[in-house]
Amino acid sequence: MRPHLRATAARRLALSAAMTALLAAPALAAPMVCGHAGPSRLTVTGEGQSRIAPDMATVQLGVTTQADTASAAMEENSTQQRVVIDALTGAGIEEAQIQTAGLNLNPLMQYGENQAPTVTGYQATNTVQVRVTDMARLGEVLDAIVGAGANEINGITFTREDGTEALDDARRDAVTDARRKAELLAEAAGVELGPILTLRDIQTGQGGPRPMMRMEAAMADSTPVQPGQVEMTAQVEIDYALAGDAACAPMRGPRQGGPVHPPMHGDGAPTPSEPIVPGIVEPLPDAPQMDAPEAGETEAPAN
C-alpha cells in the first residue's frame, strides 16, 4: 500500500475511535447506579476494652548455685530446688501447677590481661514456673519459696483464667466504636450509611495488669502484692454499604478530559467487588501525512 493511502487509513481509524469515545462520554459522565457488583462501601475498625480482677498469678522463680566442679554445682542446685518445691506443696500448691522453665549450667570464667581465660568454677540455675490460683495466699507462697532457698524471682504475671464475659464486653465496645466512626465519616462525606456487609473479629486478648488496692487485708503478715486488673482488648473491622446519590458517583480521571488508567491494587483502587468506571478516553493523534510520489517515481518495496 502507498504511504498516502496508509496515512488516510490511519486517520480514519483514529476518527472512528474518537467518535466512539465521544458518543459514550455522556453515558459515562452520568450518575452511576449501583449495579450487580454491589454498592460502594466504607471500611472502619473499632477497638474496645474491658477490665476485670485477675484470679491467677504465675510466678517464675529459680535457684542458682556455684561450685568448683560442674557435678557439684548441679548436685547442690538439685538439693536446694527440692527444698523449694517441698515448700510450695506445703503451701497448698499442687505439683501439676509447678513446671520446670529452664535448667542451665555455665562455667565461671576469669579474664586476665594478656592471658588466656581460665575456668574458676561452675554455676547452675534451675527455674520453675508456678501457678497460684488462691490469690489471697500469694504473699504467703512468695515468703515460703524465698525462705526455702529460692534466690531468684524473675517476675509475676496476673491473668484471668476465664475472661469470656469481659472479652465479650470488649467486643461489644469495639463494634460500638466502629459504628460511631462510620456514622461520623458518612455524615462528613454527605452519604448515607447502609447495612453491614462484613464483620471481622481482628484481635482479642489480655493486656497488662492495672494497679488497684493492695491485698494487705488477706496478707497482713506476708509480702504485700498488688494484682491490679487485667485488661481485655478486642478489635473488629466492619464493611458498611453506602447509600444515597453521592455513594455511587463515577470516578474522575487525573484531569478533566484526560485518560483514566486502569487502577492497580495497593494505590487505593477499588476491590474486585466494587464498580470501576473507565472515564473518558482522548482521541488518538492524527497520523503524520506523507506526500504522494511524483509521476515516474517508483515505490520502494516493503520489507
TORKOL-4160 file (C-alpha; in steps of 0.2 Angstrom, whole numbers, padded with zeros to 4 digits, m for minus):
303
<pt num="1" X="0000" Y="0000" Z="0000"/>
<pt num="2" X="0006" Y="0018" Z="m0004"/>
<pt num="3" X="0011" Y="0029" Z="0010"/>
<pt num="4" X="m0003" Y="0042" Z="0007"/>
<pt num="5" X="m0016" Y="0028" Z="0007"/>
<pt num="6" X="m0009" Y="0021" Z="0024"/>
<pt num="7" X="m0010" Y="0038" Z="0031"/>
<pt num="8" X="m0028" Y="0040" Z="0026"/>
<pt num="9" X="m0032" Y="0023" Z="0034"/>
<pt num="10" X="m0024" Y="0028" Z="0050"/>
<pt num="11" X="m0033" Y="0045" Z="0051"/>
<pt num="12" X="m0050" Y="0036" Z="0048"/>
<pt num="13" X="m0046" Y="0023" Z="0062"/>
<pt num="14" X="m0042" Y="0037" Z="0074"/>
<pt num="15" X="m0058" Y="0047" Z="0069"/>
<pt num="16" X="m0068" Y="0032" Z="0072"/>
<pt num="17" X="m0061" Y="0029" Z="0089"/>
<pt num="18" X="m0063" Y="0047" Z="0094"/>
<pt num="19" X="m0082" Y="0047" Z="0088"/>
<pt num="20" X="m0085" Y="0031" Z="0098"/>
<pt num="21" X="m0077" Y="0039" Z="0114"/>
<pt num="22" X="m0087" Y="0055" Z="0112"/>
<pt num="23" X="m0103" Y="0045" Z="0110"/>
<pt num="24" X="m0100" Y="0035" Z="0125"/>
<pt num="25" X="m0095" Y="0050" Z="0136"/>
<pt num="26" X="m0112" Y="0056" Z="0141"/>
<pt num="27" X="m0117" Y="0039" Z="0147"/>
<pt num="28" X="m0100" Y="0038" Z="0157"/>
<pt num="29" X="m0102" Y="0055" Z="0164"/>
<pt num="30" X="m0120" Y="0052" Z="0171"/>
<pt num="31" X="m0123" Y="0047" Z="0189"/>
<pt num="32" X="m0120" Y="0029" Z="0191"/>
<pt num="33" X="m0132" Y="0017" Z="0199"/>
<pt num="34" X="m0125" Y="0003" Z="0210"/>
<pt num="35" X="m0126" Y="m0012" Z="0199"/>
<pt num="36" X="m0123" Y="m0031" Z="0201"/>
<pt num="37" X="m0105" Y="m0028" Z="0208"/>
<pt num="38" X="m0113" Y="m0021" Z="0224"/>
<pt num="39" X="m0114" Y="m0004" Z="0232"/>
<pt num="40" X="m0099" Y="0007" Z="0237"/>
<pt num="41" X="m0093" Y="0003" Z="0254"/>
<pt num="42" X="m0085" Y="0011" Z="0269"/>
<pt num="43" X="m0072" Y="0000" Z="0280"/>
<pt num="44" X="m0069" Y="0005" Z="0298"/>
<pt num="45" X="m0060" Y="m0003" Z="0313"/>
<pt num="46" X="m0066" Y="m0002" Z="0331"/>
<pt num="47" X="m0057" Y="m0005" Z="0347"/>
<pt num="48" X="m0064" Y="m0010" Z="0364"/>
<pt num="49" X="m0058" Y="m0013" Z="0382"/>
<pt num="50" X="m0064" Y="m0021" Z="0397"/>
<pt num="51" X="m0056" Y="m0023" Z="0414"/>
<pt num="52" X="m0058" Y="m0037" Z="0427"/>
<pt num="53" X="m0049" Y="m0043" Z="0443"/>
<pt num="54" X="m0036" Y="m0057" Z="0440"/>
<pt num="55" X="m0039" Y="m0074" Z="0448"/>
<pt num="56" X="m0022" Y="m0082" Z="0444"/>
<pt num="57" X="m0004" Y="m0077" Z="0446"/>
<pt num="58" X="0011" Y="m0085" Z="0438"/>
<pt num="59" X="0027" Y="m0084" Z="0447"/>
<pt num="60" X="0044" Y="m0088" Z="0439"/>
<pt num="61" X="0057" Y="m0092" Z="0452"/>
<pt num="62" X="0074" Y="m0100" Z="0452"/>
<pt num="63" X="0088" Y="m0107" Z="0462"/>
<pt num="64" X="0106" Y="m0103" Z="0457"/>
<pt num="65" X="0121" Y="m0112" Z="0465"/>
<pt num="66" X="0140" Y="m0111" Z="0462"/>
<pt num="67" X="0154" Y="m0124" Z="0465"/>
<pt num="68" X="0171" Y="m0129" Z="0459"/>
<pt num="69" X="0165" Y="m0143" Z="0448"/>
<pt num="70" X="0150" Y="m0145" Z="0437"/>
<pt num="71" X="0144" Y="m0160" Z="0446"/>
<pt num="72" X="0145" Y="m0152" Z="0462"/>
<pt num="73" X="0135" Y="m0136" Z="0456"/>
<pt num="74" X="0121" Y="m0147" Z="0449"/>
<pt num="75" X="0120" Y="m0158" Z="0464"/>
<pt num="76" X="0119" Y="m0143" Z="0476"/>
<pt num="77" X="0106" Y="m0135" Z="0465"/>
<pt num="78" X="0095" Y="m0150" Z="0464"/>
<pt num="79" X="0096" Y="m0152" Z="0483"/>
<pt num="80" X="0091" Y="m0134" Z="0486"/>
<pt num="81" X="0077" Y="m0134" Z="0472"/>
<pt num="82" X="0069" Y="m0150" Z="0480"/>
<pt num="83" X="0068" Y="m0140" Z="0496"/>
<pt num="84" X="0059" Y="m0126" Z="0487"/>
<pt num="85" X="0047" Y="m0137" Z="0479"/>
<pt num="86" X="0043" Y="m0145" Z="0495"/>
<pt num="87" X="0039" Y="m0128" Z="0502"/>
<pt num="88" X="0027" Y="m0125" Z="0488"/>
<pt num="89" X="0017" Y="m0141" Z="0490"/>
<pt num="90" X="0017" Y="m0137" Z="0509"/>
<pt num="91" X="0009" Y="m0120" Z="0505"/>
<pt num="92" X="m0005" Y="m0128" Z="0495"/>
<pt num="93" X="0002" Y="m0128" Z="0478"/>
<pt num="94" X="m0001" Y="m0144" Z="0468"/>
<pt num="95" X="0013" Y="m0152" Z="0459"/>
<pt num="96" X="0003" Y="m0150" Z="0442"/>
<pt num="97" X="0004" Y="m0131" Z="0445"/>
<pt num="98" X="0024" Y="m0132" Z="0446"/>
<pt num="99" X="0033" Y="m0133" Z="0429"/>
<pt num="100" X="0052" Y="m0133" Z="0425"/>
<pt num="101" X="0055" Y="m0117" Z="0414"/>
<pt num="102" X="0074" Y="m0118" Z="0412"/>
<pt num="103" X="0090" Y="m0128" Z="0418"/>
<pt num="104" X="0107" Y="m0120" Z="0414"/>
<pt num="105" X="0125" Y="m0125" Z="0418"/>
<pt num="106" X="0139" Y="m0112" Z="0414"/>
<pt num="107" X="0157" Y="m0111" Z="0418"/>
<pt num="108" X="0163" Y="m0096" Z="0428"/>
<pt num="109" X="0177" Y="m0088" Z="0418"/>
<pt num="110" X="0191" Y="m0077" Z="0424"/>
<pt num="111" X="0199" Y="m0065" Z="0411"/>
<pt num="112" X="0216" Y="m0058" Z="0414"/>
<pt num="113" X="0226" Y="m0045" Z="0404"/>
<pt num="114" X="0236" Y="m0054" Z="0390"/>
<pt num="115" X="0231" Y="m0071" Z="0397"/>
<pt num="116" X="0220" Y="m0084" Z="0391"/>
<pt num="117" X="0204" Y="m0086" Z="0401"/>
<pt num="118" X="0203" Y="m0099" Z="0415"/>
<pt num="119" X="0188" Y="m0108" Z="0422"/>
<pt num="120" X="0186" Y="m0104" Z="0441"/>
<pt num="121" X="0170" Y="m0114" Z="0444"/>
<pt num="122" X="0153" Y="m0118" Z="0438"/>
<pt num="123" X="0136" Y="m0110" Z="0440"/>
<pt num="124" X="0119" Y="m0120" Z="0439"/>
<pt num="125" X="0102" Y="m0112" Z="0438"/>
<pt num="126" X="0086" Y="m0121" Z="0439"/>
<pt num="127" X="0070" Y="m0111" Z="0435"/>
<pt num="128" X="0052" Y="m0116" Z="0438"/>
<pt num="129" X="0035" Y="m0108" Z="0434"/>
<pt num="130" X="0022" Y="m0109" Z="0447"/>
<pt num="131" X="0003" Y="m0105" Z="0445"/>
<pt num="132" X="m0005" Y="m0099" Z="0460"/>
<pt num="133" X="m0024" Y="m0099" Z="0460"/>
<pt num="134" X="m0028" Y="m0094" Z="0478"/>
<pt num="135" X="m0024" Y="m0076" Z="0476"/>
<pt num="136" X="m0026" Y="m0072" Z="0495"/>
<pt num="137" X="m0011" Y="m0084" Z="0499"/>
<pt num="138" X="0000" Y="m0077" Z="0485"/>
<pt num="139" X="0011" Y="m0067" Z="0498"/>
<pt num="140" X="0012" Y="m0082" Z="0509"/>
<pt num="141" X="0018" Y="m0093" Z="0494"/>
<pt num="142" X="0032" Y="m0080" Z="0490"/>
<pt num="143" X="0038" Y="m0080" Z="0508"/>
<pt num="144" X="0038" Y="m0099" Z="0508"/>
<pt num="145" X="0049" Y="m0101" Z="0492"/>
<pt num="146" X="0061" Y="m0087" Z="0497"/>
<pt num="147" X="0063" Y="m0095" Z="0515"/>
<pt num="148" X="0066" Y="m0112" Z="0507"/>
<pt num="149" X="0081" Y="m0106" Z="0497"/>
<pt num="150" X="0074" Y="m0098" Z="0481"/>
<pt num="151" X="0086" Y="m0084" Z="0477"/>
<pt num="152" X="0078" Y="m0078" Z="0460"/>
<pt num="153" X="0061" Y="m0072" Z="0457"/>
<pt num="154" X="0060" Y="m0066" Z="0439"/>
<pt num="155" X="0043" Y="m0059" Z="0438"/>
<pt num="156" X="0024" Y="m0061" Z="0442"/>
<pt num="157" X="0011" Y="m0062" Z="0429"/>
<pt num="158" X="m0008" Y="m0059" Z="0433"/>
<pt num="159" X="m0021" Y="m0067" Z="0422"/>
<pt num="160" X="m0039" Y="m0071" Z="0421"/>
<pt num="161" X="m0042" Y="m0090" Z="0419"/>
<pt num="162" X="m0059" Y="m0087" Z="0411"/>
<pt num="163" X="m0061" Y="m0070" Z="0404"/>
<pt num="164" X="m0075" Y="m0074" Z="0392"/>
<pt num="165" X="m0088" Y="m0062" Z="0399"/>
<pt num="166" X="m0075" Y="m0047" Z="0400"/>
<pt num="167" X="m0069" Y="m0051" Z="0382"/>
<pt num="168" X="m0087" Y="m0051" Z="0376"/>
<pt num="169" X="m0089" Y="m0034" Z="0384"/>
<pt num="170" X="m0074" Y="m0028" Z="0375"/>
<pt num="171" X="m0080" Y="m0034" Z="0358"/>
<pt num="172" X="m0097" Y="m0025" Z="0361"/>
<pt num="173" X="m0087" Y="m0009" Z="0364"/>
<pt num="174" X="m0077" Y="m0012" Z="0348"/>
<pt num="175" X="m0092" Y="m0014" Z="0337"/>
<pt num="176" X="m0100" Y="0002" Z="0345"/>
<pt num="177" X="m0083" Y="0011" Z="0342"/>
<pt num="178" X="m0083" Y="0006" Z="0324"/>
<pt num="179" X="m0101" Y="0011" Z="0321"/>
<pt num="180" X="m0098" Y="0028" Z="0329"/>
<pt num="181" X="m0083" Y="0031" Z="0317"/>
<pt num="182" X="m0093" Y="0025" Z="0302"/>
<pt num="183" X="m0108" Y="0037" Z="0306"/>
<pt num="184" X="m0096" Y="0051" Z="0308"/>
<pt num="185" X="m0087" Y="0048" Z="0291"/>
<pt num="186" X="m0103" Y="0045" Z="0282"/>
<pt num="187" X="m0110" Y="0062" Z="0288"/>
<pt num="188" X="m0094" Y="0071" Z="0284"/>
<pt num="189" X="m0094" Y="0064" Z="0266"/>
<pt num="190" X="m0113" Y="0068" Z="0263"/>
<pt num="191" X="m0118" Y="0049" Z="0261"/>
<pt num="192" X="m0130" Y="0038" Z="0270"/>
<pt num="193" X="m0124" Y="0023" Z="0280"/>
<pt num="194" X="m0131" Y="0007" Z="0274"/>
<pt num="195" X="m0131" Y="m0011" Z="0282"/>
<pt num="196" X="m0116" Y="m0021" Z="0287"/>
<pt num="197" X="m0109" Y="m0031" Z="0273"/>
<pt num="198" X="m0095" Y="m0040" Z="0283"/>
<pt num="199" X="m0089" Y="m0040" Z="0301"/>
<pt num="200" X="m0072" Y="m0047" Z="0306"/>
<pt num="201" X="m0065" Y="m0050" Z="0323"/>
<pt num="202" X="m0047" Y="m0045" Z="0321"/>
<pt num="203" X="m0038" Y="m0046" Z="0338"/>
<pt num="204" X="m0043" Y="m0051" Z="0356"/>
<pt num="205" X="m0033" Y="m0055" Z="0371"/>
<pt num="206" X="m0027" Y="m0050" Z="0389"/>
<pt num="207" X="m0017" Y="m0034" Z="0392"/>
<pt num="208" X="m0006" Y="m0030" Z="0406"/>
<pt num="209" X="m0012" Y="m0028" Z="0424"/>
<pt num="210" X="m0018" Y="m0011" Z="0431"/>
<pt num="211" X="m0015" Y="m0005" Z="0449"/>
<pt num="212" X="m0028" Y="m0007" Z="0462"/>
<pt num="213" X="m0030" Y="m0008" Z="0481"/>
<pt num="214" X="m0017" Y="m0019" Z="0489"/>
<pt num="215" X="m0022" Y="m0036" Z="0496"/>
<pt num="216" X="m0015" Y="m0032" Z="0513"/>
<pt num="217" X="m0031" Y="m0037" Z="0522"/>
<pt num="218" X="m0029" Y="m0055" Z="0517"/>
<pt num="219" X="m0009" Y="m0055" Z="0518"/>
<pt num="220" X="m0006" Y="m0044" Z="0533"/>
<pt num="221" X="0009" Y="m0054" Z="0539"/>
<pt num="222" X="0016" Y="m0059" Z="0522"/>
<pt num="223" X="0024" Y="m0050" Z="0507"/>
<pt num="224" X="0011" Y="m0037" Z="0500"/>
<pt num="225" X="0006" Y="m0040" Z="0482"/>
<pt num="226" X="m0004" Y="m0028" Z="0470"/>
<pt num="227" X="m0013" Y="m0039" Z="0457"/>
<pt num="228" X="m0021" Y="m0025" Z="0448"/>
<pt num="229" X="m0034" Y="m0028" Z="0435"/>
<pt num="230" X="m0032" Y="m0037" Z="0419"/>
<pt num="231" X="m0037" Y="m0028" Z="0403"/>
<pt num="232" X="m0046" Y="m0037" Z="0389"/>
<pt num="233" X="m0045" Y="m0030" Z="0372"/>
<pt num="234" X="m0054" Y="m0033" Z="0356"/>
<pt num="235" X="m0053" Y="m0025" Z="0338"/>
<pt num="236" X="m0066" Y="m0028" Z="0324"/>
<pt num="237" X="m0066" Y="m0022" Z="0306"/>
<pt num="238" X="m0083" Y="m0019" Z="0298"/>
<pt num="239" X="m0088" Y="m0015" Z="0280"/>
<pt num="240" X="m0104" Y="m0004" Z="0278"/>
<pt num="241" X="m0113" Y="m0001" Z="0262"/>
<pt num="242" X="m0116" Y="0017" Z="0257"/>
<pt num="243" X="m0132" Y="0023" Z="0251"/>
<pt num="244" X="m0138" Y="0040" Z="0243"/>
<pt num="245" X="m0134" Y="0048" Z="0226"/>
<pt num="246" X="m0116" Y="0053" Z="0232"/>
<pt num="247" X="m0112" Y="0035" Z="0236"/>
<pt num="248" X="m0111" Y="0028" Z="0218"/>
<pt num="249" X="m0104" Y="0044" Z="0209"/>
<pt num="250" X="m0092" Y="0039" Z="0195"/>
<pt num="251" X="m0074" Y="0042" Z="0197"/>
<pt num="252" X="m0065" Y="0056" Z="0188"/>
<pt num="253" X="m0048" Y="0055" Z="0179"/>
<pt num="254" X="m0032" Y="0063" Z="0185"/>
<pt num="255" X="m0038" Y="0079" Z="0175"/>
<pt num="256" X="m0054" Y="0083" Z="0166"/>
<pt num="257" X="m0054" Y="0075" Z="0149"/>
<pt num="258" X="m0038" Y="0065" Z="0152"/>
<pt num="259" X="m0036" Y="0047" Z="0151"/>
<pt num="260" X="m0041" Y="0036" Z="0165"/>
<pt num="261" X="m0028" Y="0022" Z="0168"/>
<pt num="262" X="m0033" Y="0005" Z="0175"/>
<pt num="263" X="m0031" Y="0006" Z="0194"/>
<pt num="264" X="m0019" Y="m0005" Z="0202"/>
<pt num="265" X="m0020" Y="m0014" Z="0219"/>
<pt num="266" X="m0011" Y="m0005" Z="0233"/>
<pt num="267" X="m0014" Y="0013" Z="0226"/>
<pt num="268" X="m0032" Y="0015" Z="0233"/>
<pt num="269" X="m0040" Y="0005" Z="0218"/>
<pt num="270" X="m0057" Y="m0002" Z="0222"/>
<pt num="271" X="m0058" Y="m0021" Z="0226"/>
<pt num="272" X="m0065" Y="m0033" Z="0213"/>
<pt num="273" X="m0082" Y="m0032" Z="0221"/>
<pt num="274" X="m0083" Y="m0013" Z="0218"/>
<pt num="275" X="m0088" Y="m0005" Z="0202"/>
<pt num="276" X="m0074" Y="0003" Z="0191"/>
<pt num="277" X="m0078" Y="0017" Z="0179"/>
<pt num="278" X="m0066" Y="0019" Z="0164"/>
<pt num="279" X="m0069" Y="0038" Z="0162"/>
<pt num="280" X="m0066" Y="0047" Z="0145"/>
<pt num="281" X="m0053" Y="0042" Z="0133"/>
<pt num="282" X="m0044" Y="0055" Z="0122"/>
<pt num="283" X="m0044" Y="0053" Z="0104"/>
<pt num="284" X="m0028" Y="0046" Z="0096"/>
<pt num="285" X="m0017" Y="0059" Z="0087"/>
<pt num="286" X="m0018" Y="0061" Z="0068"/>
<pt num="287" X="m0005" Y="0050" Z="0059"/>
<pt num="288" X="0009" Y="0060" Z="0050"/>
<pt num="289" X="0005" Y="0065" Z="0032"/>
<pt num="290" X="0016" Y="0059" Z="0018"/>
<pt num="291" X="0017" Y="0067" Z="0001"/>
<pt num="292" X="0012" Y="0056" Z="m0014"/>
<pt num="293" X="0026" Y="0050" Z="m0026"/>
<pt num="294" X="0029" Y="0061" Z="m0041"/>
<pt num="295" X="0025" Y="0054" Z="m0058"/>
<pt num="296" X="0038" Y="0042" Z="m0064"/>
<pt num="297" X="0044" Y="0038" Z="m0047"/>
<pt num="298" X="0043" Y="0020" Z="m0041"/>
<pt num="299" X="0038" Y="0015" Z="m0023"/>
<pt num="300" X="0051" Y="0005" Z="m0014"/>
<pt num="301" X="0045" Y="m0012" Z="m0010"/>
<pt num="302" X="0040" Y="m0016" Z="0008"/>
<pt num="303" X="0052" Y="m0026" Z="0019"/>
